[in-house]
Amino acid sequence: MPPAQPDPEPPPIHRLLELIKSEPDPAAALSHLELLVSTRPAFPTPQPLIFHLLRRLATAAPSHLPRLLGLLPRMRHRPRFSESAALVVLSAFSRALMPNAALAAFRDLPSLLGCNPGIRSHNALLDAFVRARRFSDADAFFASLSHGAFGRRIAPNLQTYNIILRSLCARGDVDRAVSLFGSLRRRGVDPDRVTYSTLMSGLAKHDRLDGALDLLDEMPKCGVQADAVCYNALLGGCFKNGKFEKAMRVWEQLVRDPGASPNLATYKVMLDGLCKLGRFKEAGEVWSRMVANNHRPDTVTHGILIHGLCRSGDVDGAVRVYSEMVKDGLVLDVAVYNSLIKGFYEAGKTGEAWKFWDSTGLSGIRDITTYNIMMKGLFDSGMVKEATELLAQLENDASCSHDKVTFGTVIHGLCQNGFANKAFEILEDARTSGKELDVFSYSSMINRFCKDGRPDDAKMVYENMVKDGCKSNSHVYNALINGFCRACKISDAVKVYAEMADNGCSPTIITYNTLIDGLFKAEKYQEASSLTREMIERGLKPDIKTYGSLIRGLCRDKKIDSALGIWNEILDAGLQVDVMVHNILIHGLCSAGKVDEAFRLYLEMKQKKNCSPNLVTYNTLMNGFYEIGCIDKAASLWTTILDNGLKPDIVTYNTRIKGLCSCNRTPEGVLLLDEVLARGIIPTVITWNILVRAVIKYGPIQI
């Protein structure tokens, strides 16, 4: 057995000191210091060297700071530092969200660094608690300052209060923040711009915009100059609340303020806010000012403008900004490409969208959002084959994986293009393999099945959705109710409505309108009326669709006077009545033999703006006049149809043919059949039945 090898001799002290100073990796430099202390415990390591390493670790590797602090007590000649060293350590732990390490270091400052914590050290620990959102610890520590729980009493200073204000605003307790701010001068502390900007930001973020604006007006009176941070907080709050005019007033005040000027962050807030509000002209003006004032736009700023221009439909302008980015050598991120691809699809320029898609592949920056945008654009353009090929490409792309948006995009896209069975297959594959699906995927499938007259299949999808733990919403329930109503399964629709309420999902006006209309069509007049009362009792105001369903139902129930009462209610409420509701009442009046009243309503329609009678109006009235034997008035309406440039459809011709035949003018009716065929209109079974019955009743027709 060979003899054990002796441990190698450690490098000499001067070499270790040189390694500690020159090592680029601070963690490795710390290892050299640990070797020096363990092998040369009596050597007095220079204090500047330790402080230099302390600062390097604090900046680049704060997680290694506890190692250095743990090393200090092992030094025979323990160095003593000022509170500045304590601030380096505590601030590093605060930035790194290491409040426990900060608390441990704070408690041992005298033994570790040889200094006592002053107010600055207390503030650094307080900041560590707030940054880590340990608000209860922050409150307790702040309260302890006055009674010396950590060794001696310390009077809070302005920085202390600023940190506490930030804490209160971060947790949304702006009332306490306002109260604390109001008490500062009574405590002998004058707020500075940090105090103001902190509270202004908190108020603006929590929808207390007027209070934040009042603070801006107060600042000059108190001798405090607002800076860009203050203005940025207010601008962000204005745009968040959609207050364009207030945002522009703040912006103009900033531009005129001799003591402050917009910075790059200001321009980003302005451009983003203006673009989101659709104020692209103003956004262009702000961009021009930014460039004129020598603020070099970065990738994010360019991206904001590109996104805004694409949203406005100005994709050519977006491409010009993109070209500027390329010319300036800026790094193009995936968000820029995603905005451009989406913009070109929405502008109907599929070829251009493909070019930018190819660019993302060449640049290697494609992400799942890029795939989702591209597939949605293809589906919206009816390019189902290309979209499904892209889905297959995604499945083979190791750098990306499906998310719930992907499945929602694909399922909705297939459904809207009529591929319900394929969409259902993808939905089932995803759910059985445990993929995450959101309510949009399920609701798209449910809506498609309902539109295709497959409400039972839609209900099955809904039951699977519930089983999979995906919470339903009003869109899903409304689609199911509509599907069952369209399939004349009104009892099933009512069951879905009851289930909706049981699951804590409040019915919407669409829910009520759909079900009320379905109940009336099923001749369940009493139930429909009860549901209408329930809707009003819930505080939902009937809209024009509600009234239309009520009028139609009452007319079918032969309650014309009640229908006219509803009509007068609509007019008294000042609601804009569309052509459809006019036609419903005209049909009801004609069915009740009150054709003259229906004709008066038609004349009123002609006097209204944006409510011109349509072909349905004329067909209904013409049929009404034929029913009561007023051939001349019916013929006059036929002439009006042609004079107004409306194209008679087969319903119009059937109405006229039937009317002429019923008034012993069968030969004229038969001649109209030739006109129908000449116009390329296909006769229906109703057309032939009318003519056959006329022949049976009146015998062979002599033409």
C-alpha positions in Angstrom: 0.0 0.0 0.0 1.6 3.3 -1.1 2.2 5.9 1.7 -0.4 8.7 2.0 0.4 11.9 0.0 0.9 15.0 2.2 -1.5 17.9 1.6 0.0 20.4 -0.9 1.4 23.5 0.6 -1.0 26.5 0.4 0.1 29.3 -1.8 2.2 32.0 0.1 0.3 34.9 1.6 1.3 37.4 -1.0 0.0 35.1 -3.7 -3.4 34.6 -2.0 -3.7 38.3 -1.5 -3.0 38.8 -5.2 -5.6 36.1 -6.2 -8.2 37.8 -4.0 -7.7 41.1 -5.7 -7.3 39.9 -9.3 -9.9 37.1 -9.4 -12.8 38.2 -11.7 -15.3 35.9 -10.1 -16.1 37.3 -6.6 -17.2 33.8 -5.4 -13.8 32.4 -6.4 -12.1 35.3 -4.7 -14.0 34.5 -1.5 -12.7 30.9 -1.7 -9.2 32.3 -1.8 -9.9 34.4 1.3 -11.4 31.3 3.1 -8.1 29.5 2.3 -6.1 32.4 3.6 -8.0 32.5 6.9 -8.0 28.8 7.4 -4.3 28.4 6.7 -3.0 31.7 8.1 -5.4 32.5 11.0 -2.9 34.9 12.6 -2.4 37.0 9.5 -4.2 40.4 9.7 -6.1 40.5 6.4 -6.1 44.1 5.2 -9.5 45.7 6.0 -9.7 47.5 2.5 -9.3 44.1 0.8 -12.2 42.7 2.8 -14.4 45.7 2.1 -13.5 45.5 -1.6 -14.6 41.9 -1.7 -17.7 42.7 0.4 -18.8 45.3 -2.2 -18.1 42.9 -5.1 -20.2 40.2 -3.6 -23.0 42.6 -2.7 -23.1 43.7 -6.4 -22.6 40.5 -8.2 -23.3 37.5 -5.9 -25.3 38.5 -2.7 -26.1 34.9 -2.0 -22.4 34.4 -1.1 -22.4 37.3 1.4 -23.4 35.0 4.4 -20.2 33.0 3.7 -18.0 36.1 4.0 -19.9 37.3 7.1 -19.5 33.9 8.7 -15.8 34.1 8.0 -15.2 37.4 9.8 -15.5 36.0 13.4 -12.8 33.4 12.6 -10.2 36.1 12.0 -7.9 36.6 14.9 -7.5 40.3 14.0 -11.1 41.0 13.4 -11.6 44.2 11.3 -13.9 47.0 12.3 -16.0 48.8 9.8 -18.2 51.9 9.7 -21.9 51.8 9.2 -21.2 52.2 5.4 -20.2 48.5 5.3 -23.4 47.6 7.1 -25.4 49.5 4.4 -23.6 47.6 1.6 -24.6 44.3 3.1 -28.2 45.1 4.1 -28.9 46.9 0.8 -27.6 43.9 -1.1 -29.9 41.5 0.8 -32.8 43.9 0.3 -32.3 44.0 -3.5 -31.8 40.2 -3.6 -35.1 39.7 -1.7 -33.3 38.0 1.2 -35.0 39.6 4.3 -34.1 36.7 6.6 -30.4 37.2 5.8 -30.8 40.9 6.2 -32.4 40.5 9.7 -29.6 38.0 10.8 -26.9 40.4 9.7 -28.6 43.4 11.3 -28.8 41.7 14.7 -25.1 40.7 14.5 -23.7 43.9 13.1 -21.6 44.7 16.3 -20.0 41.3 16.3 -19.6 40.9 12.5 -18.6 44.3 11.4 -17.8 46.1 14.6 -20.4 48.8 14.2 -23.8 49.7 15.7 -26.8 50.1 13.5 -27.9 53.7 13.0 -31.1 55.0 11.3 -29.7 54.2 7.9 -29.2 50.5 8.8 -32.7 50.4 10.3 -34.0 51.8 7.0 -32.1 49.2 5.0 -33.7 46.4 7.0 -37.1 48.0 6.7 -36.6 48.3 3.0 -35.7 44.5 2.8 -39.0 43.6 4.5 -41.0 45.9 2.1 -39.3 44.7 -1.0 -40.0 41.1 0.0 -43.7 42.1 0.7 -43.3 41.1 4.3 -45.6 43.9 5.3 -46.5 42.7 8.8 -42.7 42.4 9.6 -42.2 45.9 8.2 -45.0 47.3 10.4 -43.7 45.6 13.5 -40.1 46.7 12.9 -41.3 50.3 12.2 -43.3 50.3 15.5 -40.2 49.0 17.3 -38.1 52.0 16.4 -39.6 54.3 19.0 -39.3 51.8 22.0 -35.9 50.4 21.1 -36.9 46.7 20.7 -33.6 46.2 18.8 -31.3 47.7 21.4 -31.8 51.5 21.4 -34.5 54.0 20.4 -34.1 55.4 16.9 -36.1 58.4 15.6 -37.5 57.7 12.1 -36.3 60.1 9.5 -37.8 61.1 6.1 -36.4 58.0 4.4 -38.1 55.8 7.0 -41.4 57.4 6.3 -40.9 57.1 2.5 -40.3 53.4 2.8 -43.4 52.9 5.0 -45.4 55.0 2.5 -44.2 52.7 -0.3 -45.2 49.7 1.8 -48.7 51.0 2.4 -49.2 51.9 -1.3 -47.9 48.5 -2.4 -50.5 46.7 -0.4 -53.3 49.0 -1.5 -53.8 50.7 1.9 -53.8 54.2 0.4 -56.1 55.6 3.1 -53.4 54.9 5.7 -50.7 56.2 3.3 -52.7 59.5 2.9 -53.1 59.7 6.7 -49.4 59.1 7.3 -48.5 61.7 4.7 -50.7 64.3 6.3 -49.0 63.7 9.7 -45.4 64.1 8.5 -45.1 67.9 9.1 -46.7 67.5 12.6 -43.9 65.0 13.2 -41.3 67.6 12.2 -40.6 66.0 8.8 -40.9 67.8 5.5 -41.9 65.6 2.5 -39.6 65.5 -0.5 -40.2 64.6 -4.1 -39.8 60.9 -3.3 -42.5 61.2 -0.7 -44.8 62.9 -3.2 -44.0 60.6 -6.1 -44.5 57.5 -3.9 -48.0 58.6 -2.7 -49.0 59.9 -6.1 -48.1 56.6 -7.7 -50.0 54.7 -5.1 -53.1 56.9 -5.5 -53.0 56.7 -9.3 -52.5 52.9 -9.3 -55.5 52.4 -7.0 -58.0 54.6 -8.9 -57.6 57.7 -6.7 -56.5 59.9 -9.6 -57.9 63.2 -8.4 -56.1 62.9 -5.1 -52.8 62.3 -7.0 -53.4 65.3 -9.3 -54.1 67.4 -6.2 -50.6 66.5 -4.8 -49.0 67.7 -8.0 -50.7 71.1 -7.6 -49.6 71.1 -3.9 -45.9 70.5 -4.6 -44.8 74.0 -5.8 -46.7 75.6 -2.8 -44.6 73.5 -0.5 -41.4 74.2 -2.2 -40.9 70.8 -3.7 -40.0 70.5 -7.4 -41.8 67.6 -9.2 -39.5 65.5 -11.4 -40.2 63.1 -14.3 -40.9 60.2 -11.8 -43.8 62.2 -10.4 -45.2 63.1 -13.8 -44.7 59.5 -15.0 -46.7 58.1 -12.1 -49.6 60.5 -12.9 -49.5 59.9 -16.7 -49.6 56.1 -16.1 -52.6 56.5 -13.8 -54.5 58.7 -16.2 -54.0 56.3 -19.1 -54.9 53.3 -16.9 -58.2 55.0 -16.1 -58.8 56.0 -19.8 -58.6 59.7 -18.9 -57.1 61.1 -22.1 -57.8 64.8 -21.4 -56.3 64.6 -17.9 -53.2 62.8 -19.3 -52.7 65.5 -21.9 -53.1 68.2 -19.2 -50.4 66.5 -17.1 -48.2 66.2 -20.2 -48.6 69.9 -21.1 -47.7 70.8 -17.5 -44.6 68.7 -17.7 -43.5 70.2 -21.0 -44.0 73.7 -19.5 -42.3 72.9 -16.2 -38.8 74.6 -16.1 -37.7 72.3 -13.3 -38.5 69.0 -15.0 -38.4 67.4 -18.4 -39.6 64.2 -20.0 -37.3 61.2 -19.9 -37.3 58.1 -21.9 -39.6 56.4 -19.4 -42.1 59.3 -19.8 -42.1 58.9 -23.6 -42.8 55.1 -23.2 -45.7 55.8 -20.8 -47.1 58.4 -23.3 -46.7 56.3 -26.4 -48.1 53.2 -24.8 -51.1 55.0 -23.2 -51.9 57.0 -26.4 -51.7 53.9 -28.6 -53.9 51.9 -26.3 -56.5 54.7 -26.4 -56.3 54.8 -30.2 -54.9 58.3 -30.2 -52.3 57.6 -32.9 -52.1 61.2 -34.2 -51.0 62.4 -30.7 -48.7 59.4 -30.4 -46.9 60.5 -33.6 -46.5 64.0 -32.2 -45.0 62.7 -29.0 -42.6 60.5 -31.0 -41.5 63.5 -33.0 -40.8 65.5 -29.9 -38.9 62.6 -28.3 -36.6 62.3 -31.4 -36.2 66.1 -31.6 -35.1 66.2 -28.0 -32.3 63.6 -28.6 -33.9 60.8 -26.6 -32.8 57.7 -28.5 -35.7 55.3 -28.7 -34.8 51.8 -27.7 -36.3 48.4 -28.8 -39.2 48.7 -26.3 -40.1 52.2 -27.4 -40.1 51.2 -31.1 -42.1 48.2 -30.2 -44.8 50.3 -28.5 -45.2 52.5 -31.6 -45.2 49.5 -34.0 -47.9 47.8 -31.9 -50.0 51.0 -31.9 -49.6 51.6 -35.6 -50.6 48.0 -36.3 -53.7 48.3 -34.1 -54.7 51.4 -36.0 -54.4 49.5 -39.3 -51.3 51.6 -40.5 -49.1 48.6 -41.1 -47.1 50.5 -43.7 -46.2 53.0 -41.0 -45.3 50.1 -38.7 -42.9 48.7 -41.3 -41.2 52.1 -41.7 -40.5 52.1 -37.9 -39.3 48.5 -38.2 -36.9 49.6 -41.0 -35.6 52.4 -38.8 -34.8 49.8 -36.1 -32.9 47.6 -38.6 -31.0 50.6 -39.9 -30.1 51.7 -36.3 -28.8 48.2 -35.5 -31.3 47.6 -32.7 -31.9 44.1 -31.6 -35.4 43.1 -32.8 -37.3 41.1 -30.2 -40.1 38.6 -30.8 -42.8 41.1 -29.6 -42.0 43.4 -32.5 -42.4 40.5 -35.0 -45.6 39.4 -33.3 -47.2 42.8 -33.6 -46.3 43.0 -37.3 -47.6 39.5 -38.1 -50.9 40.3 -36.3 -51.1 43.7 -38.0 -50.7 42.4 -41.5 -53.2 39.7 -41.0 -55.8 42.1 -39.7 -55.1 44.3 -42.7 -55.7 41.4 -45.0 -52.1 41.2 -46.2 -51.4 37.5 -45.7 -48.3 37.4 -47.9 -46.5 40.1 -45.8 -47.4 38.3 -42.6 -45.8 35.2 -44.0 -42.6 37.2 -44.7 -42.3 38.2 -41.1 -43.1 34.7 -39.9 -40.2 33.5 -42.0 -38.0 36.2 -40.4 -38.8 34.9 -36.9 -37.6 31.4 -38.0 -34.4 32.8 -39.5 -33.7 34.8 -36.4 -34.6 31.9 -34.1 -36.8 34.0 -31.9 -40.2 32.4 -32.5 -42.3 31.8 -29.4 -45.7 30.2 -28.8 -47.3 33.6 -29.1 -45.9 33.8 -32.7 -47.5 30.5 -33.5 -50.8 31.4 -31.9 -51.0 34.8 -33.8 -50.0 33.1 -37.1 -52.6 30.3 -36.8 -55.3 32.7 -35.8 -54.5 34.9 -38.8 -54.6 31.8 -41.1 -58.0 30.6 -39.7 -59.5 34.1 -39.9 -58.4 34.2 -43.6 -60.0 30.8 -44.2 -56.7 29.1 -44.8 -57.5 26.0 -42.7 -55.0 23.7 -44.4 -52.1 26.0 -43.8 -53.2 26.6 -40.2 -53.3 22.9 -39.4 -49.9 22.4 -41.1 -48.6 25.1 -38.8 -50.0 23.2 -35.8 -48.2 20.1 -36.9 -45.0 22.2 -37.2 -45.5 23.4 -33.7 -45.7 19.8 -32.4 -42.3 19.1 -33.9 -40.7 22.4 -32.6 -38.6 21.5 -29.5 -38.3 25.2 -28.5 -42.1 25.8 -28.1 -45.0 23.9 -26.7 -48.8 24.3 -26.9 -50.5 26.5 -24.3 -54.2 27.0 -23.6 -54.3 29.9 -26.0 -53.1 27.5 -28.8 -55.9 25.1 -28.2 -58.4 27.9 -28.0 -57.1 29.4 -31.3 -57.2 26.1 -33.1 -60.6 24.9 -31.8 -62.2 28.2 -32.4 -60.6 28.5 -35.9 -61.8 25.1 -37.0 -65.3 25.8 -35.6 -65.7 29.1 -37.3 -64.6 27.5 -40.6 -67.1 24.6 -40.3 -64.8 21.8 -39.1 -66.7 21.0 -36.0 -65.8 17.3 -35.9 -62.0 18.0 -36.3 -62.2 20.6 -33.6 -63.9 18.1 -31.3 -61.2 15.6 -32.0 -58.5 18.0 -31.0 -60.4 19.1 -27.9 -60.9 15.5 -26.8 -57.2 14.6 -27.5 -56.1 17.6 -25.4 -58.4 16.9 -22.4 -57.7 13.2 -22.3 -54.0 13.8 -22.4 -54.2 16.2 -19.5 -53.4 19.4 -21.5 -54.6 22.7 -20.0 -57.7 24.0 -21.7 -59.5 27.3 -20.9 -63.2 28.1 -21.1 -62.7 29.7 -24.6 -61.8 26.3 -26.1 -64.9 24.7 -24.6 -67.3 27.6 -25.4 -66.1 27.7 -29.0 -67.0 24.0 -29.4 -70.3 24.4 -27.5 -71.3 27.4 -29.7 -70.4 25.5 -32.9 -72.4 22.4 -31.9 -75.4 24.6 -31.0 -75.3 26.5 -34.3 -75.1 23.2 -36.1 -78.3 22.0 -34.4 -76.4 19.6 -32.1 -77.3 20.8 -28.6 -77.0 17.4 -27.0 -73.4 17.2 -28.2 -72.9 20.7 -26.9 -74.2 19.6 -23.5 -71.8 16.7 -23.5 -68.9 19.1 -24.0 -70.2 21.2 -21.2 -70.4 18.2 -18.9 -66.8 17.3 -19.7 -65.7 20.8 -19.1 -67.2 20.8 -15.6 -65.7 17.4 -14.9 -62.3 18.7 -15.9 -62.6 21.5 -13.4 -63.0 24.4 -15.9 -65.4 27.0 -14.5 -68.2 27.9 -16.8 -69.3 31.4 -17.6 -72.3 33.2 -19.0 -71.1 32.8 -22.7 -71.2 29.0 -22.3 -74.6 29.0 -20.7 -76.0 31.5 -23.2 -74.8 29.3 -26.1 -76.4 26.2 -24.6 -79.7 28.0 -23.9 -79.7 29.3 -27.5 -78.9 25.9 -28.9 -81.7 24.2 -27.1 -84.2 27.0 -27.9 -83.3 26.8 -31.6 -83.8 23.0 -31.5 -87.2 23.6 -29.9 -86.0 21.8 -26.7 -87.3 24.5 -24.4 -87.5 22.4 -21.3 -83.7 21.6 -21.7 -83.0 25.3 -22.1 -84.9 26.1 -18.9 -82.8 23.4 -17.1 -79.6 25.0 -18.3 -80.9 28.4 -17.0 -81.6 26.8 -13.6 -78.2 25.2 -13.5 -76.6 28.6 -14.4 -78.2 30.1 -11.3 -77.3 27.1 -9.1 -73.6 27.5 -10.1 -73.5 31.2 -9.1 -73.3 32.5 -12.6 -75.6 35.6 -13.0 -77.9 35.6 -16.1 -77.2 38.4 -18.5 -79.6 40.4 -20.7 -78.6 37.9 -23.5 -79.6 35.0 -21.3 -83.0 36.5 -20.7 -83.6 37.6 -24.3 -82.8 34.2 -25.6 -85.0 32.3 -23.2 -87.9 34.8 -23.4 -87.9 34.5 -27.1 -87.7 30.7 -27.0 -90.6 30.5 -24.5 -92.8 32.7 -26.7 -92.0 30.6 -29.8 -92.9 27.5 -27.8 -96.2 29.3 -27.0 -95.3 29.3 -23.3 -96.6 32.8 -22.9 -97.1 32.8 -19.1 -93.6 31.5 -18.4 -92.1 34.1 -20.8 -94.0 36.9 -19.1 -92.8 35.7 -15.7 -89.2 35.6 -16.8 -89.5 39.1 -18.1 -90.7 40.3 -14.7 -87.9 38.4 -13.0 -85.4 40.1 -15.3 -86.7 43.5 -14.4 -86.7 42.6 -10.6 -83.0 41.7 -10.9 -82.3 45.2 -12.1 -81.7 44.4 -15.8 -83.2 46.9 -18.2 -85.1 45.4 -21.2 -83.4 46.3 -24.5 -84.8 46.5 -28.0 -84.4 42.7 -28.4 -86.4 42.0 -25.3 -89.2 44.3 -26.5 -89.1 42.7 -29.9 -89.6 39.2 -28.4 -92.4 40.5 -26.1 -94.3 42.1 -29.1 -93.9 39.0 -31.2 -95.1 36.7 -28.4 -98.1 38.9 -27.6 -99.0 39.1 -31.2 -98.9 35.3 -31.5 -101.0 35.1 -28.3 -103.6 37.3 -30.1 -103.0 40.1 -27.6 -102.5 42.9 -30.1 -103.6 45.7 -27.7 -100.9 44.5 -25.2 -98.3 44.4 -28.0 -99.3 48.0 -28.9 -98.9 48.9 -25.2 -95.4 47.6 -25.3 -94.7 49.5 -28.5 -95.8 52.8 -26.8 -93.6 51.9 -23.8 -90.6 51.6 -26.2 -91.3 55.0 -27.7 -91.8 56.6 -24.3 -88.4 55.2 -23.2 -86.8 56.9 -26.2 -85.3 53.7 -27.5 -84.2 53.5 -31.1 -86.5 51.0 -32.8 -84.9 49.2 -35.7 -86.5 47.7 -38.8 -86.8 44.3 -37.3 -89.1 45.4 -34.4 -91.2 47.5 -36.8 -91.6 44.3 -39.0 -92.6 42.2 -36.0 -95.5 44.6 -35.1 -96.5 45.1 -38.7 -96.7 41.3 -39.1 -98.8 41.0 -35.8 -101.2 43.8 -37.0 -101.6 42.2 -40.4 -102.2 38.7 -38.8 -105.0 40.3 -36.7 -106.5 41.9 -39.8 -105.5 45.4 -38.8 -103.7 46.1 -42.1 -104.5 49.8 -42.1 -102.8 50.3 -38.8 -99.8 48.3 -40.1 -99.7 50.5 -43.1 -99.7 53.7 -40.9 -96.7 52.2 -39.1 -95.0 51.6 -42.4 -95.6 55.3 -43.3 -94.0 56.3 -40.0 -91.0 54.1 -40.8 -90.4 56.0 -44.0 -90.2 59.3 -42.1 -87.5 58.0 -39.8 -83.8 58.0 -40.3 -81.9 54.7 -40.6 -85.2 52.8 -40.5 -86.2 52.3 -44.2 -88.7 49.6 -44.9 -87.0 46.5 -46.3 -88.2 43.6 -48.4 -89.7 41.8 -45.3 -91.8 44.9 -44.6 -93.2 45.0 -48.1 -93.8 41.2 -48.3 -95.7 41.4 -45.0 -97.9 44.3 -45.9 -98.5 43.1 -49.4 -99.7 39.8 -48.0 -101.9 41.6 -45.5 -103.6 43.6 -48.2 -104.2 40.6 -50.4 -105.7 38.8 -47.4 -108.4 41.5 -47.0 -108.9 41.8 -50.8 -107.2 45.2 -51.3 -105.6 44.3 -54.6 -104.8 47.8 -55.7 -102.9 48.6 -52.5 -101.0 45.4 -52.8 -100.2 46.2 -56.4 -99.0 49.7 -55.3 -96.6 48.2 -52.8 -95.3 45.9 -55.6 -94.5 49.0 -57.7 -92.9 50.7 -54.7 -90.6 47.7 -54.3 -89.4 47.9 -57.9 -89.2 51.8 -57.8 -87.0 51.7 -54.6 -84.5 49.3 -56.3 -85.3 46.4 -54.0 -84.9 43.0 -55.6 -88.0 40.8 -55.1 -87.1 37.4 -53.7 -89.1 34.1 -53.9 -91.1 35.1 -50.8 -92.2 38.3 -52.6 -93.2 36.4 -55.7 -95.0 33.8 -53.8 -97.0 36.5 -51.9 -97.9 38.2 -55.2 -98.8 34.9 -57.0 -100.9 33.7 -54.1 -102.6 37.1 -53.8 -103.4 37.3 -57.5 -104.7 33.7 -57.6 -106.9 34.3 -54.5 -108.4 37.3 -56.2 -109.4 35.4 -59.4 -106.4 36.7 -61.3 -104.7 33.4 -61.7 -103.4 34.0 -65.3 -101.4 37.0 -64.0 -100.0 34.9 -61.2 -98.9 32.2 -63.7 -97.2 34.8 -65.8 -95.2 35.9 -62.8 -93.7 32.4 -62.7 -92.0 33.1 -66.0 -90.5 36.3 -64.5 -89.3 34.2 -61.5 -87.5 31.8 -63.8 -86.1 34.6 -66.1 -84.6 36.3 -63.0 -82.8 33.1 -62.0 -84.9 32.7 -58.9 -85.6 29.1 -58.0 -89.3 28.4 -57.2 -90.0 26.6 -53.9 -92.5 23.9 -52.9 -94.7 26.8 -51.7 -94.7 28.3 -55.2 -95.8 25.0 -56.9 -98.4 24.4 -54.2 -100.0 27.8 -54.8 -100.2 27.2 -58.5 -101.5 23.6 -58.1 -104.2 24.8 -55.7 -105.2 27.6 -58.1 -105.6 25.1 -61.0 -107.6 22.7 -58.8 -109.9 25.5 -57.6 -110.3 27.5 -60.9 -109.7 24.8 -63.5 -107.3 25.0 -66.5 -105.7 28.4 -67.0 -106.1 30.1 -70.4 -103.1 32.3 -71.1 
